[in-house]
Amino acid sequence: MGLLSALTSIFQIYAISLTLVAYVSAFKRISAVLSVFRGRLIFKEKEIRERVLGATIMVLGVFIII
């Protein structure tokens, strides 16, 4: 898990060097929505509608900032 976390940071820094920080941040926030769906599929989490709504609001906030 630590190795994957380190790779995530390295790739994020590299992406920032290629483009604007706002775009990298927006792309990273989209993973929040995907994580909600993975939680539903893998862990059979309940109340998916509230979780998707919360993650979507976070992502929309990032896009508004852009």
C-alpha positions as CSV (number, residue, x, y, z in Angstrom):
1,M,0.0,0.0,0.0
2,G,2.8,2.4,0.8
3,L,4.4,1.7,-2.6
4,L,1.2,2.5,-4.4
5,S,0.8,5.7,-2.4
6,A,4.3,6.7,-3.2
7,L,3.7,6.0,-6.9
8,T,0.5,8.1,-6.8
9,S,2.5,11.0,-5.4
10,I,5.2,10.7,-8.0
11,F,2.8,10.5,-10.9
12,Q,0.8,13.5,-9.5
13,I,3.9,15.6,-9.3
14,Y,4.9,14.6,-12.8
15,A,1.4,15.5,-14.1
16,I,1.6,18.9,-12.4
17,S,4.9,19.5,-14.3
18,L,3.1,18.8,-17.6
19,T,-0.1,20.8,-17.1
20,L,-2.0,23.1,-14.8
21,V,-2.5,22.2,-11.2
22,A,-6.3,22.7,-11.5
23,Y,-6.6,20.1,-14.2
24,V,-4.6,17.5,-12.2
25,S,-6.7,18.2,-9.1
26,A,-9.9,17.8,-11.1
27,F,-8.8,14.5,-12.5
28,K,-7.7,13.3,-9.0
29,R,-11.1,14.2,-7.6
30,I,-13.0,12.2,-10.2
31,S,-11.4,9.2,-8.6
32,A,-13.5,9.9,-5.5
33,V,-16.7,9.1,-7.5
34,L,-15.1,6.0,-8.9
35,S,-14.1,4.9,-5.3
36,V,-17.7,5.1,-4.2
37,F,-18.8,2.8,-7.0
38,R,-15.9,0.4,-6.2
39,G,-17.0,0.4,-2.6
40,R,-20.5,-0.6,-3.7
41,L,-19.2,-3.4,-5.9
42,I,-16.5,-4.8,-3.7
43,F,-17.6,-4.2,-0.2
44,K,-21.4,-4.1,-0.8
45,E,-21.8,-0.7,1.0
46,K,-25.2,0.6,1.7
47,E,-26.7,4.1,1.0
48,I,-24.8,4.5,-2.3
49,R,-27.0,7.4,-3.3
50,E,-25.8,9.7,-0.5
51,R,-22.2,8.7,-1.1
52,V,-22.4,9.4,-4.9
53,L,-24.1,12.7,-4.2
54,G,-21.4,13.8,-1.8
55,A,-18.6,12.7,-4.1
56,T,-20.3,14.4,-7.1
57,I,-20.6,17.7,-5.2
58,M,-16.9,17.6,-4.4
59,V,-16.0,17.0,-8.0
60,L,-18.3,19.8,-9.2
61,G,-16.7,22.1,-6.7
62,V,-13.3,21.5,-8.3
63,F,-14.7,22.1,-11.8
64,I,-16.3,25.4,-10.6
65,I,-12.9,26.5,-9.4
66,I,-11.3,25.7,-12.7
